[in-house]
Amino acid sequence: MTTLDLVPGLITTREEVAKAFGGSVFSGGIVPAKRSNKVFVYSDPSVGEKFGYTFDGQAEDDEFGTLYLYTGAGSTGHQEFVRGNKTLLDTVANGQEVHLFVADSKVPRTKRVRQRYVGRVVVDPIKPYEDRWSPLPNGTKRRIIVFRLRPADGAELFLLDKDALKPASATAVIERPREQLPKVPAQSGTKERKTEQHSTLETTAHVVGGARRVMRREGQLVKAFEAHLEQAGHAFKSFDIRVEGEPGVLTPDVYDETDHVLYEAKGQTTRDNVRMAIGQLADYRRHIKNMERLRVAVLLPSAPTADVRDLLAAQRIALVFQTEGGFEGFPLPTDPSD
């Protein structure tokens, strides 16, 4: 058996990795190696460019630190959680180590690619992936799964400036279709319990070396509000907003087509959260063109303080919050200018 010491910064090839740890050389970018109980992820942003998107790369650090985005497998149609994508999603439950490589350079006089070993990672236990939408020449769109990878406990990643997400070449607002997509498997390695108020889910996500606990209030709040909109007969959707010269994507939470209202949800009813929502709504409005008289609203899990209500009113932003019986403030009052 060939020995290969996986040290961040190592330059190697897929063939050398396969000889040392097992796994296929030709099975795409997500390669399980049963012999060593590892999963190898090979990132090559240039591959995505052939299909009109560049979602691979290091995103800006957030409150949890380093974040690397990785595009799932599937070059045609909606990407689904099958084969490699399911393998990567299930690595926590299956106890598999995940190791990230980035395409570095070509092996001289061959088509083979040298791989730079970035380090050991885990799929983000809080938000394992994001949906992106890629326009197709026929006017339709297809769903792209973008995994969110974090450094494993105690690991340091060898990332270079050139690994940063590529900025968008032009500003574009892409409508996110609401068509039915294949069901996503339950997130592995988590347990859920209902809290006393609003059936909010509290999730404990176990990763190597410890556990992180977060309240998934925002996601559950949006789901509950969408169900409420559907029950009221309202059509709704959202957008991907790509800004020229910037990496990443802006994604408003809910756009109510029926009442022409853009909502930004927050999982906590605090001044800081509301102030953040105000800024996000102001940013979204700048990029969503051809929407005269678009109204905006903040969606909260409970009523804020009187002064926060006044703050929203002063900014001409509506307030909708969840109650035991539904959502206070919905539907918004009719705009007198209509």
N, C-alpha and C positions, 0 to 999 in steps of 0.2 A: 504493500500500500504506500503510495506517495505521501510524503509529509508536506504540509503547507501551513505555515504559521500566519494566521489571519491578524495582521497588525495594520491598523488604520493608516492609509497612505500607500500600502503595498500595491504594486502594479503587477497584474497577473492576467490570465486568460480564463475563459469559461472552461476550456479543456483541462487546464491545470486544477481548477476547483473541482471539476467532476472526478478527476483521478484521485484526488485526496479525500473527498467527502461523499462521492456518489452523486446521482442525479443526471439528467440528460443535458447534452450540449445544445440540442436543437428544439427545446420545448417552450420557446417563448421567453418572456422576461421574468416569469415567476416559476422558479425551479425547485420542487421539493426533492430532498435527498433523504430517503427513508433510512439508509444505512447509518447516517449520522444524526438523524432526527433534526435536520435543519431545513430551512427554506431560504433559497438565494434569490434576491431581487436585483435584476439588472436594469438600470435606468439609462435611457438614451433619448434625450429630448429631440434629437434630430429625426428620430423615427416618427414622432407625432407630427412634426412639421409637414411630412408627406401627406398627412391626412387633414391638414388645416388647423391643427391646434398644438399648443405647446404648454402642457399642464405640468410637466415634470420640472422639479427644481426646488431649491431651498426658498421657502417663504419667509416673510418677516417674522422674527421671534414674537411670541405672544406671552401671556402670563405664565404659561407652562414651559417656556424656553424654546429650544430649537424645534423646527418643524420642516419636514421634507415631504413634498407632494409627489405622488407616483401614480401615473396613469395605468388603469387596469387593462386587461387583455380583451381583445375583440376588435377587429378592424372594419367590420361591417355590421349594420343593424345596431340595436340597443345593446350595450354591454350588460351582461348578466352575471349573477353570482354563481357561476359554474366553473368547473375545472380550476385553473390557476387563481381566479378571483376568489372563489370559495376557499381554496387552500390558504390564501393569505389572510382572509377574514377570520379563519378558524384557528390560526396559529396559537393564540392564547389558550383556548380550550384544549388543543392537542399537545400543549407543552413543547412546542417547537421553537427553536431559536431562529430569528430572522436576521439575515446579513445583507447589507445594501452595498451594491457596486454601481459605479457610474462609468459610462463609456469614456475612455481616455484618448486613445489614438489607434491608428491602424498598425498591425504587425507588418513590417516591411515586406513588399512583394507578395502580399496575400490580401484577402478580403476580411480576414479575422480582425477582431477588435480587441485591443488591450483594455482591461478593466481596472479601474482604481477602487480599491476596497475602502469604503467610507466608514464602516463600522457596524456594530450590532444595534438593531433597532427593534421597536415594537409598534404594532398598529395602535394608534391612539385609542385608549379604552373609553374615552369620553365621547369622541366624535370620530369613529374609525374611517369615515370616507365622506366625500361630498359628491353631489351630482353636478355634472357640467353638461352643457348642450352644445353640440357642434352642428352648424348649418350644413345642409347638403345641397348640391347643385340643383336638385329638383324642387327646392323650396321647403322640404321637410327638415326635421332635426333628429339627431340621434343622441341618446344618452351615453355619457362617458363617466365611468366610475373613477374618481380620483382619491386614492388612499392617502391618509394622513399618518406619516411615520414619525416617531419620536425616538430619541436615544434610549436604549435599554438602560435599566438601573445601573449606574456606575460607569456607563460607556461614554467615551468621547468620540465624536464624529470628525473625520478628516474631510472638511468641506472647503472648497476654494471659492474665490470671488466669482469665477465663471459658472459655478453651480447655482447661482441665484436664478430665480424664475425670470424668464424673458419677458420684457414689457410688451404690452399690446401695441401693434403697429397703427391701430386706428380705434377710435371710440365706437362702440357698438352696443346696442341694447337688443338682447336676444330673448324673445319670449320663451318661457319655460312651459312646454306642453303639459297638460294635465291628463293625457291619455294613460290608461292603465299599463303599468310596467310590471315585469315579473316580480313576484314577492321576494323581499329581501329576507334572508335567514335571520333569526334572532341573533343579536350580538352575543358572541361567545364570551364566557368568563365573567358574566355579570349576574347579579341577582336583583330582583325588583320587589318593592313592597309599597303598598298604598299608604299615604300619610292621611291625617285626619281631615285635611281641608283640600277640596277640589280634586281629589284622587291624583295628586301630584306624585310622580315617581321619583324615588331616591335610589340612585344606583351606586353600588360599590363595585369598582372595576379592579380586578386583581391583575397586577403585572409583576414581572420578575423583581423581587426585592421589596415588595410592599404593596400598598393599596392606596388609591386615591378615591375620595368620595366627593361627588358633586350632586347638585340638585338639577335635574333636567326639567326645570319648570318651563323654560321658554319653549322647548320643542313640544311639550305636552299642551301648553297653552295655545300654541298655533294650531295643533291638531284639533283641539276642542273648539276653537273659533271657526275653523274651516267646516267642521261638522255643523256648527250653528248656522253658518252662511248657507250651507247646502240645504239645511232644513227650512231656511227662510226663502229658498228658491233663488238665491243669488249666485251668479257666475263669478268665479275668481281664478286667479293665476298669479304668477310671479315672473321675474326677469333675471337674467344674468347681464350685468353691466360691466363691460370691459373698457377701461379708460386708456386712451392713447398715452404711451410712454410709461405706463405703470404695470407691474405684474399683478397677478391675482384677479379676482372677480368680486364685484359688489352684488349682493343678492338681497333685495328687499324681501320682507317676510310674506306679505299677502297684498295683492291688489284686487279689490272688490270691483269687478267690471260693472256690476249692476248700478251701484251707487257712486262709481268713479272716485274711490277712496283708496289711498295707499297707506297700509298699516305697518308700523314697526313694533314688534313685540319685545318685551323685556321680562325676564323671569323673576325679577325682584322689584318691589315698589319702593325704590329709594330715589332720592334726588339725583345722585350720580348716574343711576341707570336712565332716568328720564332725560337728563341733560344729554346723555350720549344718544338717546333716541332722537332728540330734537336735531342734533347735528347730522345724524344719519339721514333723516328725512330731508333736511335741507340739501344734502349732497345728492341724494337720489333724484330730487325734483329737477336739478340742473341738467341731468342727463336724459331724462325721459321726455323727449320732445313730442310735439304735436298732441299734447294733452292739456288743452285749455281748461281752466277751472278745475284742475285736479285738486282734490282735497286730501289732507294727510291727517293721520291719527296715530296715537300711541296706544298700544294694547298692553294691559297690565293684569297680573293675577289677582289684585285686590285694589281697593280704593287708596289713593295716595293722600298725603296731607293737604290741607286747604291751600297752603302756599304753593305747593307743587301744581295744584289745579290752576291757581292763578297764573303761574308761570306758563303753563300750556295755553291758557286762554290769551295771554299777552302775545304769544307767538302765533296765534290763529291756528292752533293745532288741537284737534278734537281729542277727547279721552274716552276710551272704552275699557272697562275692567270686568273681570269675571266675578260672578256672585254664585251663591248656591243654586239659584234658579236659572242662570243664563249669563247674559252680558249686559251690564248697565251702560247706557250711552249708545247702544245699537238698537235700531239704525240711527245714523246721524240725522239731525234735523235737516230739512230741505234748505238748500242754499237760496236765500232770498233773491240773489242775482240771477237765478235760473228762470 
